[in-house]
Amino acid sequence: MQDQVNFRHLDTDIILSLIEMINEAPICLIVLSNSCKILEINQSGVEMLEFKNKFSMIGTDFLAFIPDDQKEKFEQHLIAANKNEKAGTVLNLSTKKGNKKWMEIFSSSYQLEDNKKAIVSLIHDVDKRVKIKEELAKNKEALIETERLSALGEFASGLAHEINNPLTIIKTKTSLLSEKQKMGILSQEEITSYLEVINQTVDRTHAIVNNLRNVTRRQGNEEELELIPLKKVFQNTLTICKEKFNKAGIKIENKISDNTKALAQNVQLSQVFINLLNNSFSALASLDEKWILVESHEMDTKVRISITDSGKGIEPKIARKIMEPFYTTKQVGEGTGLGLSISSRIMNSFDGRIFYNSKKPNTQFVLEFNK
């Protein structure tokens, strides 16, 4: 209790006036000694930390309310306060009853009359705000996952053909081998030729399945960026949807340079490509001229990938809104309106960006990466 006596004897009028002024305010004001003992606290602070009265708190070690894994964070907070630097932090404090509450703390250092210092802190209960933010983050991730699977679902019918075609080839070749063997007219050259076709077809099927697995794999935001070959990522993504575009009569030309690399994440970049390809597919469905051109453009420290289709551009009033969540020009049930918003979020996580290039006569989106 010595800290308390010294404080009361040496305290300045400004601290006492401040305590009196906000004693009934809905925010905790607490005064700590340099050893983190509670010297003063207002009624809101008593209630926030679930004590019966302030007198049972005076002299208590404030560190007792801070979990061990957050003590270092609070110590850094105090160091900043003692240096008169901006000191604010959010901690998950434990109350006297053992309840956990998220609290936002702002602290400043005050000089006492004997050259000692006290820490005056304002503590605000932000438990509801933090939990709502956490819930929103969960919902946001759920929406992103829904859009990701929705985009992949739009390729499902084409994917069935992608896998069915090579299986048909394998079945045809094996049937011919069997029939010719029974007839005794099977040469060694034919066996070699048929087996080579079957082997190539198996490799193609394996590539389709493997690329599908890579694209559908969940990739966490915490995974580090790495230099990845952009042409290969686009080509692998195209593998799982090429048949869909072929059936619709849409020609896709990949002119990304073999040597073009950029800082990104493989799976998430595939998601961006899928979203843009889906948009082009929908926009070109009713056009006579149907093509998509993908090109790379190297700069000093940046790399750009332009995805241009034969569409005639986007109206300015629509272009201003296309990156907004849930904005869509598709019919109800045909899209979530999250594709470009999520693509923008992904590109931002790469420290890059996506933008619509209104200067081109055709519809063009550009992905910009760091090298």
matplotlib code that plots the C-alpha trace (Angstrom):
import matplotlib.pyplot as plt

x = [0.0, 3.0, 2.5, -1.0, 0.2, 3.0, 0.6, -2.0, 0.5, 2.4, -0.3, -0.9, -4.1, -4.6, -4.8, -7.2, -9.4, -9.3, -10.4, -13.2, -14.4, -14.8, -15.6, -19.1, -18.1, -18.7, -14.9, -12.3, -9.7, -6.9, -3.7, -0.8, 2.5, 5.7, 5.5, 1.9, 0.1, -3.3, -3.3, -6.6, -9.6, -13.0, -16.3, -16.6, -13.3, -14.4, -17.5, -15.6, -13.2, -16.0, -14.9, -17.3, -15.7, -12.5, -11.0, -10.6, -8.6, -6.2, -2.7, -3.6, -1.1, -2.7, -0.5, -2.7, -5.5, -3.3, -2.8, 0.8, 0.9, 0.0, 2.2, 5.1, 2.7, 1.5, 5.1, 5.9, 2.8, 4.1, 7.5, 5.9, 3.8, 6.9, 8.6, 5.5, 4.9, 1.5, 0.5, -2.6, -3.2, -6.0, -5.7, -7.9, -8.1, -9.3, -11.8, -11.9, -14.6, -12.4, -14.3, -12.3, -13.0, -11.3, -10.2, -8.6, -6.0, -4.6, -1.9, 0.2, 3.0, 2.6, 5.4, 4.8, 6.2, 9.1, 10.2, 8.5, 6.1, 2.6, 0.8, -2.7, -4.7, -8.1, -9.6, -12.5, -14.6, -14.4, -15.4, -18.5, -16.7, -13.9, -16.2, -18.4, -15.3, -14.2, -17.6, -17.6, -14.1, -15.5, -18.5, -16.2, -14.0, -17.2, -18.4, -15.0, -15.1, -18.6, -17.7, -14.6, -16.6, -19.3, -16.8, -15.5, -19.0, -19.5, -16.7, -18.2, -20.0, -16.9, -14.7, -16.8, -16.0, -12.3, -12.0, -14.4, -12.6, -9.3, -11.1, -12.9, -9.6, -8.1, -11.1, -11.0, -7.4, -7.5, -10.5, -8.6, -5.6, -7.8, -9.6, -6.4, -4.8, -7.7, -7.5, -3.7, -3.0, -1.4, 2.1, 4.7, 4.7, 0.9, 1.3, 4.0, 1.9, -1.3, 0.6, 2.2, -1.3, -2.7, 0.3, -0.1, -3.8, -3.2, -0.8, -3.3, -6.0, -3.5, -2.8, -6.5, -7.1, -3.9, -4.7, -8.2, -6.9, -4.5, -7.2, -9.7, -7.1, -7.6, -4.6, -4.3, -3.5, -0.5, 1.3, 4.3, 4.4, 6.9, 8.0, 5.8, 5.7, 2.5, 2.2, 2.2, -0.4, -2.7, -2.2, -2.9, -6.1, -7.2, -6.7, -9.8, -12.1, -10.8, -13.5, -16.2, -14.8, -14.2, -17.9, -19.0, -16.7, -14.5, -10.9, -8.3, -4.8, -2.1, 0.7, 2.2, 6.0, 7.6, 10.0, 7.5, 7.4, 5.8, 5.3, 2.0, 0.3, -0.4, -3.9, -5.2, -3.9, -5.8, -8.9, -8.4, -7.9, -11.1, -13.1, -12.0, -12.5, -16.0, -16.8, -15.6, -17.5, -20.8, -20.1, -19.2, -22.1, -24.3, -21.6, -20.7, -17.0, -15.6, -12.0, -9.9, -6.3, -3.9, -0.6, 2.3, 3.9, 7.2, 8.2, 11.1, 9.7, 6.2, 4.7, 1.2, -1.0, -3.8, -6.9, -8.8, -11.9, -13.9, -16.5, -16.9, -16.1, -18.1, -20.3, -18.6, -21.4, -21.1, -17.2, -17.2, -19.0, -17.7, -15.2, -17.8, -19.0, -22.3, -22.5, -23.4, -25.0, -25.9, -29.4, -30.5, -29.0, -26.2, -23.6, -22.8, -21.3, -18.2, -15.9, -14.1, -14.3, -12.5, -10.0, -9.2, -8.7, -6.4, -4.4, -4.1, -2.7, 0.0, 0.8, -0.6, -3.8, -6.5, -8.1, -10.4, -8.6, -11.3, -8.8, -9.0, -11.8, -12.4, -13.0, -9.7, -8.8, -5.2, -3.4, -0.4, 2.3, 5.6, 8.6]
y = [0.0, 2.3, 3.2, 4.4, 6.6, 8.3, 8.9, 10.5, 12.7, 13.8, 13.7, 16.7, 18.6, 17.8, 14.0, 14.4, 16.8, 14.4, 11.4, 13.5, 14.8, 11.4, 9.2, 8.5, 8.4, 5.1, 4.5, 3.3, 5.7, 4.0, 5.3, 2.9, 3.2, 2.3, -1.1, -1.5, -1.2, 0.3, 3.7, 5.1, 3.8, 5.2, 3.5, 2.4, 0.7, -1.1, -2.4, -3.2, -5.5, -6.9, -5.8, -4.8, -1.5, 0.6, 0.0, -3.7, -2.8, -0.2, -1.7, -4.6, -5.6, -4.7, -7.3, -9.9, -9.1, -9.6, -13.1, -14.3, -14.4, -10.7, -9.3, -8.5, -6.6, -4.5, -3.9, -2.5, -0.3, 1.0, 1.7, 3.8, 5.7, 6.5, 7.9, 10.1, 8.3, 7.4, 4.4, 2.5, -1.3, -3.9, -6.7, -9.6, -8.9, -11.2, -9.8, -10.7, -13.3, -14.9, -13.5, -12.5, -9.1, -7.3, -3.8, -0.9, 0.9, 4.4, 5.5, 8.5, 9.2, 11.9, 13.4, 13.5, 16.0, 13.9, 13.2, 9.8, 8.9, 7.5, 5.9, 7.2, 4.9, 5.2, 1.7, 1.2, -2.1, -3.1, -6.8, -6.6, -4.7, -7.2, -10.2, -8.6, -8.0, -11.6, -12.8, -10.5, -11.9, -15.4, -14.5, -12.8, -15.9, -18.0, -15.7, -15.9, -19.7, -19.8, -17.6, -19.7, -22.9, -21.2, -20.1, -23.7, -25.0, -23.0, -25.1, -28.4, -29.4, -28.6, -30.4, -33.6, -33.4, -32.7, -36.0, -37.9, -37.2, -38.7, -41.7, -42.2, -42.2, -44.7, -47.0, -46.8, -47.6, -50.5, -51.9, -51.7, -53.4, -56.2, -56.8, -56.8, -59.2, -61.6, -61.3, -61.9, -58.7, -56.6, -55.5, -54.3, -50.9, -50.6, -51.7, -49.0, -46.4, -47.2, -47.4, -44.0, -42.4, -44.0, -42.9, -39.3, -39.4, -40.7, -37.8, -35.3, -36.8, -36.7, -33.0, -32.1, -33.9, -32.5, -28.9, -29.2, -30.4, -27.5, -24.9, -26.3, -26.5, -23.9, -21.7, -19.6, -15.9, -16.5, -18.4, -16.4, -14.9, -16.5, -15.8, -18.0, -18.5, -16.7, -18.5, -21.9, -20.9, -19.6, -22.7, -25.0, -23.1, -23.2, -27.0, -27.5, -25.3, -25.4, -27.8, -25.4, -22.6, -24.8, -25.9, -22.3, -21.4, -19.1, -19.1, -18.4, -17.3, -17.4, -15.0, -14.7, -14.9, -18.2, -16.2, -13.9, -14.4, -12.4, -12.4, -14.2, -17.3, -20.1, -21.1, -17.6, -16.4, -19.3, -18.0, -14.6, -16.2, -18.3, -15.3, -13.3, -16.2, -16.7, -13.1, -13.2, -16.4, -14.8, -11.6, -13.4, -15.9, -13.8, -12.3, -13.5, -12.8, -14.7, -14.6, -14.0, -12.8, -13.0, -11.1, -10.2, -6.8, -6.3, -3.1, -2.2, -3.4, -4.5, -7.1, -6.8, -9.5, -8.1, -10.3, -8.9, -10.3, -9.4, -7.6, -3.9, -2.5, -1.6, 1.4, 4.0, 4.0, 0.2, 0.3, 2.6, -0.1, -3.4, -3.9, -3.4, -6.5, -8.0, -5.7, -7.8, -7.2, -10.9, -12.3, -13.4, -16.8, -16.5, -14.8, -13.7, -10.3, -11.2, -12.3, -9.0, -7.9, -11.0, -10.8, -7.2, -8.4, -11.2, -8.9, -6.4, -9.3, -9.7, -6.0, -5.6, -4.5, -5.3, -2.6, -2.2, -0.5, 1.8, 3.0, -0.2, -0.7, -4.2, -5.3, -5.5, -6.2, -5.8, -7.6, -5.8, -7.6, -6.9, -8.7]
z = [0.0, 0.1, -3.5, -2.6, 0.3, -1.7, -4.6, -2.5, -0.7, -3.8, -6.5, -8.6, -8.7, -12.4, -11.8, -8.9, -10.9, -13.9, -11.7, -10.1, -13.5, -15.2, -12.2, -13.5, -17.2, -19.0, -19.5, -17.0, -15.8, -13.9, -12.4, -12.0, -10.3, -12.1, -10.6, -12.1, -8.7, -8.9, -7.2, -8.3, -10.4, -11.1, -10.7, -14.3, -14.0, -10.9, -12.7, -15.9, -14.0, -11.9, -8.4, -5.6, -4.9, -5.6, -2.2, -2.8, -5.9, -4.6, -4.3, -6.6, -9.3, -12.6, -14.3, -12.6, -15.1, -18.1, -19.6, -19.7, -23.5, -23.6, -20.8, -23.2, -25.4, -22.3, -21.2, -24.7, -24.3, -21.0, -22.4, -25.2, -22.6, -20.4, -23.5, -24.1, -27.4, -28.8, -26.6, -27.5, -27.5, -27.3, -24.7, -23.7, -20.0, -17.3, -14.7, -11.0, -11.9, -14.5, -17.5, -20.6, -22.1, -24.9, -23.7, -25.6, -23.5, -24.0, -21.6, -20.8, -18.3, -15.6, -13.6, -9.8, -7.4, -6.2, -9.8, -9.8, -12.6, -12.7, -15.7, -16.3, -18.6, -20.2, -20.8, -23.0, -23.3, -26.9, -26.4, -28.5, -31.2, -31.4, -31.5, -34.2, -36.2, -35.8, -36.8, -39.9, -40.8, -40.6, -42.7, -45.2, -45.6, -46.0, -48.8, -50.5, -50.3, -51.6, -54.6, -55.2, -55.4, -57.3, -60.0, -60.2, -60.4, -63.6, -65.2, -64.0, -67.3, -69.4, -66.9, -67.4, -71.2, -70.4, -68.6, -70.7, -74.0, -73.1, -71.5, -74.8, -76.7, -74.3, -74.6, -78.4, -78.7, -76.2, -78.2, -81.4, -79.9, -78.5, -81.8, -83.9, -81.5, -81.8, -85.6, -85.6, -87.6, -84.8, -85.6, -83.2, -84.8, -84.2, -80.5, -80.0, -81.7, -79.8, -76.5, -77.1, -77.7, -74.6, -72.5, -73.8, -73.1, -69.5, -69.0, -70.2, -67.8, -64.9, -65.7, -65.7, -62.4, -60.8, -61.9, -60.6, -57.3, -57.1, -58.0, -55.5, -52.7, -50.0, -49.6, -46.5, -46.5, -44.3, -47.0, -48.3, -51.8, -54.2, -57.7, -59.9, -63.7, -64.8, -68.1, -66.4, -63.8, -66.5, -68.7, -65.7, -64.9, -68.5, -68.5, -66.3, -68.4, -72.0, -73.3, -72.0, -74.1, -77.1, -77.1, -76.9, -79.9, -77.8, -78.9, -76.1, -77.0, -74.3, -75.2, -71.8, -72.1, -70.9, -68.7, -67.0, -63.3, -60.5, -56.7, -56.0, -54.6, -57.1, -55.9, -55.3, -58.7, -60.3, -58.6, -60.2, -63.6, -63.2, -62.2, -65.2, -67.6, -66.2, -66.8, -70.3, -71.0, -69.9, -71.8, -75.1, -75.1, -77.4, -79.6, -83.1, -82.7, -79.6, -78.5, -75.4, -75.7, -72.7, -72.9, -70.6, -70.4, -68.6, -66.8, -64.6, -61.3, -62.4, -64.5, -66.1, -67.5, -69.8, -70.4, -73.4, -74.9, -78.0, -76.0, -76.7, -73.3, -70.2, -69.8, -67.6, -65.0, -64.6, -64.7, -61.7, -59.6, -60.9, -58.1, -55.4, -53.5, -54.7, -57.8, -60.9, -64.2, -64.5, -64.1, -60.6, -59.9, -62.4, -60.2, -56.7, -57.7, -55.7, -58.4, -59.2, -55.6, -54.4, -57.3, -56.2, -52.6, -53.8, -56.0, -53.1, -50.9, -53.5, -53.1, -56.7, -58.2, -60.8, -63.0, -66.0, -68.9, -70.5, -73.1, -75.2, -77.8, -76.5, -72.9, -71.0, -67.4, -66.3, -63.4, -62.1, -60.0, -58.4, -59.8]

ax = plt.figure().add_subplot(projection="3d")
ax.plot(x, y, z, "-o")
ax.set_aspect("equal")
plt.show()
